[in-house]
């Protein structure tokens, strides 16, 4: 997949590295000379200038991009870039600062595909937002453990089961559950698993592909490949 990242600060550059490590193509737009130099030293293609300018977004390849991540600390730049990205058909991810979370979210959430607060989510959250999909890596707990959020699909073998009927591998544990469109919470045993519901699971990497097969319905080969790539679809 192809991504355009606005901003080569801590969040933008870390997100770009994570995406590149998973085989994706990334172009960065950055106006600060020091950050431009750092990004180029790490091998990234960088367009120099203001990421809210359409001509620079075009130079960065927005017309061919799958998603745009506006990850600067400037809300106006981020929002303008997202509106341009949306015009070109790219998935749009807008960063907001933690202090502005409630008001800004209410104001802008319906205008972009996803709003993120990197102070809480970090680069892994930004990457998940850019990729979209039914599986989201939340955190690497240890060398062999990962917390993932999975969305139940119609093809999942457990679709229609209750929480009490759900039997995950021994090295996987359900941490939280959320019905479609509702907040995550500690699950009750009688809640049913339906299309669009979300489960947060702590799993050993060795059983992550099995968990994906059960909860998302991927075939074994695809589940194993995705698990090896870090658990994200």
N, C-alpha and C positions, 0 to 999 in steps of 0.2 A: 504494500500500500504506500501511497505518497502523502506526506504531511508537510504543511507549512507552519512553522512555529514563529510567533512574534515575541521577541525578547530572548536574549541570551544571558539572562541573570541566573541565579541559583536554580529556580524552578524550571525555566525554559531550557537551559542547557542540560540539566539532569534528565528531563523528559526526553529531549532529543537523543541523548545517549542510550536511554532504555529502548526507545523505538528502533534506533539503528542496530543495537545488539540483537534485536529480534528479526532483523533482515529488512526493515522498512526503509524507504527513501525519505530523507528529511532535508528541507531547506529552511534556514533561519533568516529572519529579518531583524536587524539590530542597528541602532544609531550611535551607540556609545563605542568609541574607538577601542578602548581597552577590552570591552566585552567582545567586540568583533575580532580582535586579534586572538583572544583566548579561544573563541569558537573555531576559528580557522586553524589554529595550532592543533586542535583536536580533530581536524579533518573534515569539518562541516563546510558545506557550501553556504555562504553568507551574502545576502543582499544588504547593502549599507543604506540606512535611512529610516524614515518614519513608517512604521508598519500599518498606519491607517491610510496611507496613500495608495490609491488603486493602481497606479503605474508600477509601484514597487511590488505590490502583491502580484501583478501580472508577470513581472520579471521573475518572481520567485516560483511561478508555475501554479498559481491558484486555479487556473482554468482546468488543470489536470489533477488537482489535489483531491484526495478523498476526504480530508478534514483539515481544519485550520484551528490551531491553538493560540489564542490571544492571551499570552501569559506574562505580560509586562505588569509593572506596578501602577500603570496609568489607566484608570477605568475608561476614560474617553477614547484613548487609543484602542483599547481592547474592544469596546463596543462598536466603534466605527469599522474596525477590521472585520469583526464578525458579520456586520451587515453586508459588507462587500463580499465576504466569503459565501454568505448565504445566496447572494445574487448569482454567484458562479456555481451554485449547487453543492458546495462543500459542507460537511458537517461542521458546526461551529461550537467551540468551547471557549468560554469567557472566564477569566480569572477575576475575582473580586477579593478585596482585603477582608480579613476577619472582622475588623471593626465595622465594616459596612454591610455585614452579612444579611441581616433581616430586611432592611429597607431596600437595598439594592436587589436582593433576590426577588422580592415582590415586584419590583419595577421592571426588571429585565429578563426574568426567567422564561417568560413566554416568547421572547424575541430570539433566543438562541437555543441550541440543542441541549446544552448543559452548562450550568454555572458551577465553578469549583472554588474552594477556599484552600489554596495550597498550604497555608499555615497549619491546616489540620490534615490535609490529605497527602501532601508531598508529591513527588514526581510519579509515584506509582498510581496515584489517583488521577493525575492529569493524563497519564497514558491510557488508563482504562476509559476515561471519558472520550478521548480521541478515537479509540478503537470501537467503542460501543459493544454490542453483542450481548450474549446471555450469561457470560461468566466474567467476573471482575476480581482480580487479585487485590486484596486489601493490604496485606502485610506479610513479609517474610519473618516468621517468629524465630526460627533457628535455621541451621543449614539444611535440615530435612523437613521443616514444617512450614506450612503456609495457610493463612486465613483467606478464604475465597468466598465471594458472594455468587450464588448460582440462581438463575431464573428457571423455574419449572416450565417445560414445554409440553405441547400436546403429545409428542412422541416419547416423552420420558416414561420408563417402565413403572415409576411410582406415582404417576398422575392418577389421582383418585384415592390414593392411600391416605390414612390419617397419620399424624406424627407418631403415634404409638405403633403403627404397622411398619414404619420406616426402619429398615435394618441396614445401616451403613457398615463398611468394613471396620474391623477392630481399631484401626489407627485413624479413624475419622469421627469427629464429634460435632453435633449441631450446636451452635452457639446462640443463634437468633433466627427468628422467622417473621416474615411480613406478608400479609395478603396483598394482592395486586393493588397498588395505589395507596397502601397504608404503611405507617412506620414499622420498623423492625421492633420486635419484642421477644421476651422469653416465650417459647412455644408451649401451648397447652396440648396434652396428648390427644384430645379429640378433634383438633383442627385438621381439616383435609388439605391435601396438596393439589392445587389446581393450576392450570396454565396462567403464567404471569406472576405467581407467588414467588417469593425469594427466600432462600435459605443461606445463612452464613455458617460456613463449616470450617473447622480446624482439621487439616488433614496432612498426613505424611505424604511426601512426594510419591512414594512407591504405590500408594493406593489412590492417588488423585485421579488417574484415568478411570478407575472403577467408579469413583464417586460421580464423575462426569457422565458416564454411561447411564447410571441410575437416575440422576436428577435432570439431565439435559437431553438424554436420548441419543448421544453421539454413538456412531459405530466404534468398535474397539480400536481400530487402527487410527482413526481421527482423534479419539479421546487420548490415546497414548501420545500421539504427536503433539497435541496441544498441551498436555500435561508437561511434557519435556520442555516445551517452549515457555513454561512459566505459569501455566494455568489460566491463560487469558485467551478468549476467542477473538 
